[in-house]
Amino acid sequence: MANLDFPVHFDSFDDYPAYKADDLGITYSPEKTVFKIWSPDIDDAVVRIYDSGDGGTAIETKQMRPLKNGIWEAIINGDLKNKFYTFQVKFDDEWLEETAGAYTKAVGINGKRAAIIDLKDTNPDGWAYDKKPELKNLTDIIIYEIHVRDFSMSPNSGMTNKGKFLAFTEEGTVNSFGQKTGIDHLKELGITHIHLMPSADFASINEARLDDNKYNWGYDPLHYNVPEGSYSTNPADPYCRIREFKQMVQALHKNGIRIIMDVVYNHTYTWEHSAFSMTTPGYYYRHWGDGSYSNASGCGNETASERAMVRKYIIDSLKYWATEYHVDGFRFDLMGIHDTETMKLIRKELDLIDPTLYMYGEGWSAGDSPLPYEQRAVKQHVNQTVGIGVFSDDLRDALKGNWSNAREPGFASGRQGYDETIKFGTVAATQHSQIHYGLINYSNCAWANEPYQSINYVSCHDDLCLNDKLVYSAPQNASQFEISKFNALAQTIIMTSQGIPFIYGGEELMRTKKGVHNTYQSPDSINQIDWDNKNKYKRVFEYYKGIINLRRQHPALHLATTELIQKHLHFLYPNQACVVAFTIDDNAGGDSWNRIMVIHNGNRNAISMDIPQDNWWVVGNGEEICPTGIFKWNRNNISVPASSTMILCKKF
């Protein structure tokens, strides 16, 4: 321990010295490999070298030496390429479990041991020329959330690499009726970004027993800087999962689609056996005053993002995914567990890489935390940040009914009382003079400074999917056709609202998960997308495609700033419940249409409404979207069909 220049033991985690360099983990070259961990308060440390990722004994054990700022280092000369390693530390006179380490970037099967590789060998052909699709404004984004397995597992998906990253590279796939599936379907639908549910290495799937067909959403992180092995064609090969993830990104970019990663830095699968605990015991987690682990994640622990080296870890990891894997954005699970200062610093660092990398997250936590409320990155504090969005649970529950009560309907199913919240969602939770903020679902003021900060959605992977929720909460005599109208109405409100729209993958095909609320470990038979639904619900799919295309073609529907919304968007006064109507005027945002009028009728009966008399073209009537016009209308009153949106435009 001769080279230490700091005390062997510390009174507080706050006293730990920080480390600023970017070389934790390993630095490989054919001449030597340098191993480094940060752990200021341990007694000893070794690195062990193995021939394989699982089984066998160490072929070499190397003593690590303490350096400044809590660093322990070992250097092994010679070419260790394709070998595996673990770290082991001695803490409080006890040798802890071997670990692959928190900063590992390649692992063997089940992540037990880290791999020594040359990352250049993981690049697919043409990787150096991979180019992101153009993105002018953040409000141009349309997000489609999907799970790797759900996307391709169905027997009628037409995809060969079922449940794998490579399924996203397959073109020309079709369902049983010859209709497009997979990446061709995404292009046809018109979304701009896919939000990939957790795809970094997670713990709940045994990669050595993939024939068991176990399923999990992946919110149980094991290694943050490595792709999930079960989504690769060979989890035992450290190169395979990395290369195939990159092939997926490359294929999506080539087809005009950006990729957002769902990241879960707020907790680890367990604290007892995590790489954090096995290298730097206790430091990476929050604790209550009695020393017990706090649990704002609902998963047994929560990370302490406000601590210098936890903050550094999260930032380093995100920068790595953005640069090494060309990822285009990040969705933060339970972002309310993180502190706002960390989120601001992440945004600052990502801006240096690419300002169009989008950041958003869940603006809440799953329980209480030692982190003071005023420091939490919750929805109510997003207005303290720039370049970060949050989910609008206000709009979500107004559209379909409260998430916690399956039987409660929302505006889309005809329930009254949500009109003001629909208006609030329409202006992307920003400040607008025509909003009565005392009548909003869960908010009493504008929480977004700019429209890109509001993620507008009606469903996601959590809780009942949209179709199942609509079935549960529908009036007793509602037909399947009427439920499909509720579905289309809800998504039309999302697509005609300012802000950023978000669709749960498969909703455009009337996806059902057979009434299961949270399918995080349900079988594929529950979770997989039934691609033959594209034929069964062809009308619904065509409507989704039409409304998405309409949004993309008309910047007035996704204005870039609050100032533009305030200037151009004006609500009408329908004088009847369950109806929201507005106009967007004066070629807003440079739109080719001079004026757009949108009328949402949540009632289960047609309504008649007075409107500004003008030379209107009806381009949407709840049944179809036709940008060239379905029919002309120049009267001062119009009938809007039950459970539908009427969209009109004045072209000149």
Residue pairs with C-beta under 8 A, 6 or more apart in sequence:
1 8
1 43
1 66
3 65
3 66
3 67
4 66
5 68
6 17
6 40
6 68
6 69
6 70
8 41
8 43
9 41
10 16
10 40
10 41
13 282
13 283
13 304
13 307
14 307
16 40
16 41
16 70
16 283
16 308
16 309
17 40
17 68
17 69
17 70
18 69
18 70
18 308
18 309
18 312
19 38
19 69
19 70
19 71
19 309
19 312
20 312
22 316
23 34
23 36
24 36
24 37
24 38
24 102
24 103
24 316
25 35
25 36
25 101
25 102
25 103
25 104
25 105
25 114
26 33
26 34
26 35
26 36
26 85
26 104
26 114
26 116
27 33
27 34
27 36
28 80
28 81
28 116
28 117
28 118
30 79
30 81
31 77
31 78
31 79
32 75
32 76
32 77
32 78
33 75
33 76
33 80
33 116
34 73
34 74
34 75
35 47
35 62
35 64
35 73
35 74
35 75
35 76
35 85
35 87
36 71
36 72
36 73
37 45
37 64
37 71
37 72
37 87
37 89
37 101
37 103
37 279
37 280
38 69
38 70
38 71
38 72
38 279
38 280
38 309
39 45
39 70
39 72
39 89
39 279
39 280
40 69
40 70
40 280
41 70
41 91
41 280
41 281
42 72
42 89
42 90
42 91
42 280
42 281
43 89
43 90
43 91
43 92
43 93
44 64
44 89
44 90
45 63
45 64
45 72
45 87
45 88
45 89
45 90
46 61
46 62
46 63
46 64
46 74
46 87
46 88
47 61
47 62
47 64
47 74
47 76
47 85
47 86
47 87
47 88
48 58
48 60
48 61
48 62
48 85
48 86
48 87
48 88
48 98
49 58
49 59
49 60
49 61
49 62
49 76
49 80
49 83
49 84
49 85
50 56
50 57
50 58
50 59
50 83
50 84
50 85
50 86
50 113
51 59
51 83
51 84
52 84
52 108
52 113
53 84
53 107
53 108
53 109
53 112
53 113
53 115
53 236
53 238
54 108
54 109
54 110
54 112
54 113
54 208
54 236
59 83
60 76
62 74
62 76
63 74
64 72
64 73
64 74
64 87
65 72
65 73
65 74
66 72
67 73
72 89
80 116
81 116
81 117
81 118
82 115
82 116
82 117
83 115
83 116
84 108
84 113
84 114
84 115
84 116
85 100
85 113
85 114
85 115
85 116
86 98
86 99
86 100
86 101
86 112
86 113
86 114
87 98
87 99
87 100
87 101
87 278
87 279
88 95
88 96
88 97
88 98
88 99
88 278
89 95
89 96
89 278
89 279
90 96
91 281
92 281
96 277
96 278
96 281
97 273
97 278
98 113
98 278
99 275
99 278
99 279
100 107
100 111
100 112
100 113
100 114
100 223
100 275
101 114
101 275
101 279
102 224
102 275
102 276
102 279
102 284
102 313
103 225
103 313
103 316
104 114
104 115
104 223
104 225
104 226
104 275
105 114
105 119
105 225
105 226
105 320
105 324
106 114
106 115
106 116
106 117
106 119
106 226
106 238
106 239
106 242
107 113
107 114
107 115
107 201
107 223
107 226
107 229
107 238
108 114
108 115
108 236
108 238
109 207
109 208
109 229
109 235
109 236
110 206
110 207
110 208
110 229
110 235
111 201
111 203
111 222
111 223
111 226
111 229
115 238
117 238
117 239
117 242
119 242
119 324
121 239
122 239
122 242
122 243
122 246
123 243
123 246
124 243
124 246
124 247
124 250
126 250
127 246
127 250
130 249
130 250
130 253
130 326
131 253
132 253
132 258
132 326
132 328
132 354
132 356
133 192
133 253
133 256
133 257
133 258
135 141
135 192
135 258
135 356
137 452
137 558
137 560
138 356
138 358
138 387
138 389
138 452
138 500
138 560
139 451
139 452
139 498
139 499
139 500
139 558
139 559
139 560
140 192
140 552
140 558
141 192
141 193
141 358
141 452
141 500
142 190
142 191
142 192
142 193
142 500
142 501
142 503
142 548
142 551
142 552
143 191
143 192
143 193
143 194
143 195
143 260
143 455
143 500
143 501
143 502
143 503
144 186
144 189
144 191
144 193
144 194
144 195
144 503
144 505
145 194
145 195
145 197
145 460
145 461
145 502
145 503
145 504
145 505
146 194
146 195
146 196
146 197
146 505
146 506
147 196
147 197
147 217
147 218
147 461
147 505
147 527
148 163
148 164
148 165
148 167
148 196
148 197
148 199
148 228
148 231
149 162
149 163
149 215
149 231
149 524
149 527
149 528
150 505
150 506
150 524
150 527
150 528
150 529
151 157
151 159
151 167
151 168
151 182
151 505
151 529
152 159
152 161
152 162
152 163
152 164
152 167
152 182
153 162
153 163
153 524
153 527
153 528
154 524
154 528
154 529
154 530
154 531
156 175
156 176
156 181
156 530
156 531
156 532
157 167
157 173
157 175
157 181
157 182
157 528
157 529
157 531
158 173
158 174
158 175
158 181
158 182
158 531
159 167
159 170
159 173
159 181
159 182
160 167
160 170
161 167
161 169
161 170
161 233
163 230
163 231
163 524
164 231
164 232
164 233
164 244
165 199
165 227
165 231
165 232
165 241
165 244
165 245
165 247
165 248
166 233
166 244
166 247
166 248
167 182
168 182
168 183
168 248
168 251
168 252
169 183
169 247
169 248
169 250
169 251
170 182
170 183
171 182
171 183
171 184
171 251
171 255
172 184
173 180
173 181
173 182
173 183
173 184
174 180
174 181
175 181
175 531
175 532
175 534
175 535
176 531
176 532
176 535
177 532
177 534
177 535
179 185
179 531
179 534
179 535
180 188
180 534
181 531
181 534
183 251
183 252
183 255
183 257
185 531
185 534
186 194
186 255
186 257
187 255
187 256
187 257
188 545
189 508
189 541
189 544
189 545
189 548
190 545
190 548
190 549
190 552
191 257
191 503
191 548
192 256
192 257
192 258
192 552
193 257
193 258
193 259
193 260
193 328
193 329
193 358
194 252
194 257
194 258
194 259
194 260
194 505
195 260
195 262
195 331
195 502
196 259
196 260
196 261
196 262
197 217
197 218
197 262
197 461
198 217
198 218
198 219
198 221
198 228
198 261
198 262
198 263
198 264
198 333
199 218
199 227
199 228
199 231
199 245
199 261
199 262
200 218
200 221
200 223
200 224
200 225
200 226
200 227
200 228
200 261
200 263
200 264
201 221
201 222
201 223
201 224
201 226
201 227
201 228
201 229
202 216
202 218
202 219
202 220
202 221
202 222
202 228
202 269
203 220
203 221
203 222
203 269
203 270
204 214
204 216
204 218
204 220
204 269
204 521
205 214
205 216
205 228
205 230
206 212
206 214
207 229
207 230
207 235
207 236
208 235
208 236
210 230
210 235
213 523
213 524
214 521
215 521
215 522
215 523
215 524
215 527
216 520
216 521
217 461
217 519
217 520
217 521
218 228
218 262
218 264
219 264
219 299
219 333
219 520
220 264
220 269
220 299
221 264
221 265
221 267
221 268
221 269
222 268
222 269
223 275
224 263
224 265
224 313
224 317
225 317
225 320
225 321
226 241
226 242
227 241
227 242
227 244
227 245
228 241
229 235
229 241
231 241
231 244
231 245
232 240
232 241
232 244
232 245
233 240
233 244
234 240
234 241
235 241
245 325
246 325
246 326
248 259
249 259
249 325
249 326
249 327
250 326
252 258
252 259
253 259
253 326
258 328
258 329
259 327
259 328
259 329
260 327
260 328
260 329
260 330
260 331
260 358
261 321
261 327
261 329
261 330
261 331
262 330
262 331
262 333
263 317
263 318
263 321
263 330
263 331
263 332
263 333
264 333
265 303
265 305
265 314
265 317
265 332
265 333
265 338
266 296
266 297
266 302
266 303
266 305
266 332
266 333
266 334
266 335
266 337
266 338
266 365
267 297
267 299
267 300
267 301
267 302
267 303
267 334
267 337
268 274
268 276
268 301
268 303
269 299
270 300
270 301
271 277
271 285
271 293
271 300
271 301
274 284
276 283
276 284
276 285
276 303
277 284
277 285
280 309
283 304
283 307
283 309
283 310
284 303
284 304
284 307
284 309
284 310
284 313
285 293
285 294
285 301
285 302
285 303
285 304
286 293
286 294
286 296
286 302
286 303
286 304
286 369
286 370
286 371
287 293
287 294
287 370
288 294
288 370
289 370
293 300
293 301
293 302
294 301
294 302
294 368
294 369
294 370
295 301
295 302
295 367
296 302
296 334
296 336
296 337
296 365
296 366
296 367
296 368
296 369
296 371
297 334
297 337
297 365
297 366
297 367
298 366
298 367
299 366
302 337
302 365
302 369
303 310
303 337
304 310
304 371
305 311
305 314
305 337
305 338
305 339
305 342
306 339
306 341
306 342
306 371
306 375
311 342
311 345
314 338
314 342
314 346
315 342
315 345
315 346
315 349
318 330
318 346
318 349
318 350
319 349
319 350
319 353
321 327
321 330
322 350
322 353
322 354
322 357
323 353
327 357
328 356
328 357
328 358
329 357
329 358
329 359
329 360
330 357
330 358
330 359
330 360
331 360
331 361
332 338
332 343
332 359
332 360
332 361
332 362
332 377
333 361
333 362
334 361
334 362
334 364
334 365
334 366
335 343
335 361
335 362
335 363
335 364
335 377
335 378
335 390
336 362
336 363
336 364
336 365
336 376
336 377
336 378
336 379
337 365
337 369
337 371
337 376
337 377
338 376
338 377
339 371
339 375
339 376
339 377
340 375
340 376
340 377
340 381
340 384
340 385
341 375
342 377
343 359
343 377
343 385
343 388
344 385
344 386
346 359
347 359
347 385
347 386
347 387
347 388
350 357
350 359
351 357
351 387
355 387
358 389
358 452
358 500
359 387
359 388
359 389
360 388
360 389
360 390
360 391
360 455
360 500
361 377
361 388
361 389
361 390
361 391
362 390
362 391
363 377
363 378
363 379
363 380
363 382
363 390
363 391
363 393
364 378
364 379
364 393
365 376
365 378
369 376
374 381
377 385
377 388
379 390
379 391
379 393
379 443
379 447
380 443
380 447
382 388
382 389
382 390
382 447
382 448
382 449
382 453
383 446
383 447
383 448
383 449
383 453
385 453
386 449
387 452
388 453
389 452
389 453
389 454
389 455
389 500
390 447
390 453
390 454
390 455
391 455
391 457
391 460
391 502
392 425
392 428
392 429
392 454
392 455
392 456
392 457
392 499
393 403
393 441
393 442
394 421
394 424
394 425
394 429
394 440
394 441
394 442
394 443
395 421
395 422
395 424
395 425
395 429
395 441
395 454
395 456
395 457
395 458
395 493
395 494
395 497
396 403
396 457
396 458
396 459
397 403
397 410
397 441
397 442
398 410
398 411
398 418
398 421
398 422
398 425
398 441
399 410
399 411
399 412
399 418
399 422
399 425
399 458
399 490
399 493
399 494
400 409
400 410
400 412
400 413
400 458
400 459
400 466
400 469
400 470
400 473
400 490
401 408
401 409
401 410
401 413
401 415
401 469
401 473
402 408
403 462
403 463
406 464
406 469
406 472
406 473
406 517
407 472
407 473
408 415
408 473
409 415
409 473
409 474
409 475
410 418
410 473
410 490
411 418
411 419
411 422
411 493
411 578
411 600
411 602
412 458
412 470
412 486
412 487
412 489
412 490
412 493
412 602
412 643
413 470
413 473
413 474
413 475
413 478
413 486
413 602
413 643
414 475
414 578
414 602
414 603
414 604
414 643
415 578
415 602
416 577
416 578
417 577
418 441
418 578
418 602
419 577
419 578
419 579
419 580
420 435
420 436
420 439
420 440
421 439
421 440
421 441
422 493
422 580
422 600
423 432
423 434
423 435
423 571
423 580
423 582
424 435
424 437
424 440
424 443
425 454
425 456
425 493
425 497
425 499
426 493
426 496
426 497
426 498
426 569
426 571
426 580
426 582
427 435
427 451
427 497
427 498
427 565
427 569
428 448
428 451
428 452
428 453
428 454
428 456
428 497
428 498
428 499
428 562
428 565
429 443
429 446
429 447
429 448
429 453
429 454
429 499
430 446
430 448
430 449
430 450
430 451
430 454
430 498
430 562
430 565
430 566
431 446
431 562
431 566
432 446
432 565
432 566
432 569
433 566
434 570
434 571
435 446
437 443
437 444
437 445
437 446
438 444
447 453
448 454
448 499
448 562
449 562
450 560
450 561
450 562
451 498
451 499
451 500
451 558
451 559
451 560
451 561
451 562
451 565
452 499
452 500
452 560
453 499
454 498
454 499
454 500
455 499
455 500
455 502
456 494
456 497
456 499
456 500
456 501
456 502
457 494
457 501
457 502
457 503
457 504
458 466
458 490
458 491
458 493
458 494
459 465
459 466
459 469
459 504
459 507
460 502
460 504
461 504
461 519
462 518
463 469
463 517
463 518
464 472
464 513
464 515
464 517
465 504
465 506
465 507
465 511
465 512
465 513
466 487
466 490
466 504
466 507
466 511
467 483
467 487
467 507
467 510
467 511
467 512
468 512
468 513
468 514
468 515
468 516
470 483
470 486
470 487
470 490
471 483
471 512
471 515
472 515
474 482
474 483
474 486
475 604
478 486
478 604
482 604
482 643
484 510
484 537
484 539
484 540
485 622
485 642
485 643
485 644
486 643
487 507
487 510
487 540
488 540
488 543
488 544
488 622
488 644
489 600
489 601
489 602
489 622
489 643
489 644
489 645
491 503
491 507
491 508
491 544
491 547
492 547
492 600
492 620
492 622
492 644
492 645
493 580
493 600
493 645
494 501
494 502
494 503
495 501
495 547
495 548
495 550
495 551
495 557
496 547
496 551
496 557
496 598
496 600
496 645
496 647
498 557
498 558
498 559
498 565
498 569
499 558
500 558
501 551
503 544
504 511
505 511
505 529
506 529
506 530
506 533
507 544
508 540
508 541
508 544
508 545
509 529
509 530
509 531
509 533
509 534
509 537
509 540
509 541
510 533
510 536
510 537
510 540
511 529
511 530
511 533
513 519
513 522
513 526
513 527
514 526
516 522
516 526
519 526
519 527
534 541
539 623
542 624
543 623
543 624
543 625
546 620
546 624
546 625
546 626
547 620
547 625
549 625
549 627
550 557
550 619
550 620
550 625
550 627
550 647
551 557
551 558
553 627
554 591
554 592
554 593
554 596
555 588
555 589
555 590
555 591
556 568
556 584
556 587
556 588
556 589
556 591
556 593
556 596
557 584
557 596
558 589
559 565
559 568
559 569
559 584
559 588
559 589
560 589
564 588
564 589
567 588
568 584
568 585
568 586
568 588
568 589
569 582
569 583
569 584
569 588
570 582
570 583
570 584
570 585
571 580
571 581
571 582
572 581
572 582
572 583
572 597
572 599
572 609
572 611
572 612
574 580
574 581
574 599
574 607
574 609
576 603
576 607
576 609
577 603
578 601
578 602
578 603
579 599
579 600
579 601
579 602
579 603
579 607
579 609
579 640
580 599
580 600
580 602
581 597
581 598
581 599
581 600
581 609
581 611
582 597
582 598
583 595
583 596
583 597
583 598
583 612
584 591
584 595
584 596
584 598
585 594
585 595
586 594
586 595
587 593
587 594
588 596
592 651
593 649
593 650
593 651
594 649
594 650
594 651
594 652
595 614
595 649
595 650
596 647
596 648
596 649
596 650
597 611
597 612
597 616
597 646
597 647
597 648
597 649
598 645
598 646
598 647
598 648
599 609
599 611
599 638
599 640
599 645
599 646
599 647
599 648
600 645
601 607
601 640
601 641
601 642
601 643
601 644
601 645
601 646
602 643
603 642
603 643
604 642
604 643
605 642
606 639
606 640
606 641
606 642
607 639
607 640
608 637
608 638
608 639
608 640
609 637
609 638
609 639
609 640
610 636
610 637
611 636
611 637
611 638
611 648
612 636
613 634
613 635
613 636
614 634
614 650
615 632
615 634
615 650
616 632
616 633
616 634
616 648
616 649
616 650
617 629
617 630
617 631
617 632
617 633
617 648
617 649
617 650
617 651
618 629
618 630
618 631
618 632
618 633
618 646
618 647
618 648
619 625
619 626
619 627
619 628
619 629
619 630
619 647
619 648
619 649
620 626
620 630
620 645
620 646
620 647
621 630
621 641
621 644
621 646
621 647
622 640
622 641
622 643
622 644
622 645
622 646
623 641
623 644
624 630
625 647
629 649
633 648
638 646
638 648
640 646
